[in-house]
Amino acid sequence: MNKKILITGGAGFIGSHVVREFINKYPNYYIYNLDALTYAGNLENLKDVENADNYTFLKADINDIAVINDIFQKYQFDSIIHLAAESHVD
């Protein structure tokens, strides 16, 4: 079965490792990486998998409910791994 997996925060340090693991370990799954690309996210972390057939990058902010609703309606994900976060000390 070709499952659709959404990984939020997939351009961050931990998220990029999870995205890469799923792309390589589950070639029959479609991996969607949703990231706002703020200071914590960097697509350079995923250069080695950016052209994988089972990978799609979605630039969006999880706080934008209208955009998130549109994405969820369009892709109908089977599972979500939520890793999006920003942690810093001011």
RABELJO-V898356 format. One record per pair of residues at least 6 apart in sequence whose ideal C-beta (glycine too) atoms are under 7 Angstrom apart, sorted by the first residue. I is the first residue (numbers start at 1). J is the second residue. Records with the same first field share a line. If there is no record, write none. Layout:
I->J, J
This chain:
2->28, 29, 30
3->29, 78, 79
4->30, 32, 75, 76, 77, 78
5->22, 29, 30, 31, 32, 77, 78, 79, 81
6->32, 34, 77, 80
7->15, 18, 19, 31, 32, 33, 81, 83
8->34, 62, 82, 83, 84
9->15, 35, 83, 84, 85
10->16, 18, 19, 33, 34, 35, 83
11->33, 35, 37, 41, 42, 43, 45, 46
12->40, 41, 83
14->83
15->83
16->45, 46
18->81, 83
19->31, 33, 46
20->46, 49
22->29, 31
23->31, 49, 52, 54, 55
27->54
29->54
30->54
31->54, 55
32->56, 58, 75, 77
33->57, 58
34->58, 60, 71
35->41, 59, 84
36->60, 61
37->43, 59
38->86
40->86
49->55
58->71
60->67, 68, 71
62->68, 84
